[in-house]
Amino acid sequence: MLTVGDKFPEYSVKCNVGSDPESLKGLTNADYDGKWVCYFFYPKDFTFICPTEIAEFNTQLAEFNDRDCEVVGGSTDNEYCHLAWCQSHDDLKDLAYPLIGAQRLAHDLGIVDPNAVVCLRALLRHVRSGQHRAAHAGQAAAVRGVEGCVGVPPRGGNLAPTPQCRARDGVCRARRLRLPSQGCG
């Protein structure tokens, strides 16, 4: 898996945004030149955990946008599968960010479960230069909270604590990690 400081691989993928068939389009790194991007990956469409997470990213989208950050979701399913899922699931019909078909990109990122051949539940955030600022991957069955993802990038470019990380001693109780003096993000 790529890690902090690594360059995000070049990609060209197909995606959809919400339930409109007209939203099917191509997407590349160039679409995000000079922008912060939060990429999140999940195992499969048409599962019971993933739609809640995808819908919550949509609910929190204004928080990401307030920090000049774009959101991109994806799995190893293709754009037509994403579209069908968005059309058939009430919580996904008004999705306002792209879901990408990450068949090749997931392999390039090193986030494919070797046994199930689906994306791990992964979160990759990178700065405007395309370098990773944060990377995390877990088992496909793991659940993550979107609110912890919103803090990067923080407003104004400085680190800011997420709601779970308000301890004055710099210890993030939710993650049991020793953090920089600025808090966690």
Secondary structure, 3 states (H helix, E strand, C coil): CCCCCCECCCCEEEEECCCCHHHCEEEEHHHHCCCEEEEEECCCCCCCCHHHHHHHHHHCHHHHHHCCEEEEEEECCCHHHHHHHHHHCHHHCCCCCCEEECHHHHHHHCCECCCCCCECEEEEEECCCCEEEEEEEECCCCCCCHHHCCCCCCHHHCCCCCCCCCCCCCEECCCCEECCCCCCC
